[in-house]
Amino acid sequence: MTPGKWRKSSRSGGSGGSCVEARLAAVGPQVRDSKLGDGSPILTVSRSEFAALIELVK
């Protein structure tokens, strides 16, 4: 993941449906609702929590 740059799943498709975006920030991994864009609340999690989330959704 590129630090500071929001990344959306390649599986989200082009329709702009219910997706999340993630980025690596100085405070740790962050996630937000892609359909809300810059207006979305941002959730900051620990690296271990983010890794566990990724494992759950695989």
PEHUVEN-V538327 format. One record per backbone hydrogen bond with DSSP energy under -0.5 kcal/mol. NH is the residue of the N-H (numbers start at 0). CO is the residue of the C=O. If there is no record, write none. Layout:
NH|CO  NH|CO
This chain:
3|23  4|1  5|3  6|21  8|19  11|8  12|9  16|11  18|16  20|31  21|6  22|29  23|1  24|22  24|27  27|24  29|22  30|42  31|20  33|18  33|31  34|18  35|32  36|32  38|35  39|36  42|30  43|41  44|28  49|45  50|46  51|47  52|48  53|49  54|50  55|51  56|52  57|53
